[in-house]
Amino acid sequence: MPDITVTLTDTQYKGLEYAAADPQDWADNALTERARIANDEIVTLYTNRALDEGVQIPATRELIVADAFTRGWVKTAAQRNAEAAAETPA
C-alpha cells in the first residue's frame, strides 16, 4: 500500500491544529474521502462504457478501478495533463 508523506512548517502545523482537533485524522480523512470520490467517478465511467460495449463488469469496486486503468478507459491526472500539454500549440 503506498504511503503519502507531507512535511509542514511549524507555522502550517499550528494553523492546522487551529482548524482541526486532530491534524492527522483530518489529513487521513481528506485523502481517503477524495480517493473515494475519484473511485466513484471511475466506477460510473467504467460501468457506462462497459454497458455500451457489452463488457462484463467486474464483481468489486476494486476490480473495476483496476480494470479501468488496465483497459485505458481512465488515465491518471498526470497522464491527462501530459496529453493536454502535448496537444497545446507552442
JOFENPE-V667034 format. One record per residue. RES is the residue in one letter. OMEGA is omega in degrees with one decimal (none if undefined). Layout:
{{RES/OMEGA} {RES/OMEGA}}
This chain:
{{M/-179.5} {P/173.9} {D/174.1} {I/179.8} {T/178.1} {V/177.8} {T/178.9} {L/170.5} {T/176.8} {D/-179.9} {T/176.9} {Q/179.8} {Y/177.2} {K/176.8} {G/178.2} {L/175.4} {E/176.5} {Y/-174.6} {A/-173.6} {A/179.5} {A/178.4} {D/-176.8} {P/-179.8} {Q/176.9} {D/179.6} {W/-179.5} {A/178.3} {D/-179.0} {N/-179.4} {A/-178.7} {L/-178.0} {T/178.9} {E/178.6} {R/177.3} {A/178.2} {R/179.8} {I/179.1} {A/179.0} {N/175.2} {D/178.0} {E/179.6} {I/179.9} {V/179.2} {T/178.7} {L/-178.6} {Y/-177.0} {T/179.5} {N/-179.3} {R/179.4} {A/178.3} {L/179.3} {D/-175.4} {E/179.1} {G/179.7} {V/178.2} {Q/-178.1} {I/178.7} {P/-171.3} {A/-177.5} {T/177.1} {R/179.4} {E/178.7} {L/177.8} {I/-179.4} {V/179.6} {A/-178.4} {D/177.8} {A/177.3} {F/179.8} {T/-179.6} {R/-177.1} {G/179.5} {W/172.2} {V/180.0} {K/176.6} {T/177.0} {A/178.8} {A/177.6} {Q/179.8} {R/179.3} {N/179.1} {A/178.9} {E/179.4} {A/179.4} {A/179.8} {A/-179.0} {E/-177.6} {T/178.5} {P/-177.9} {A/none}}
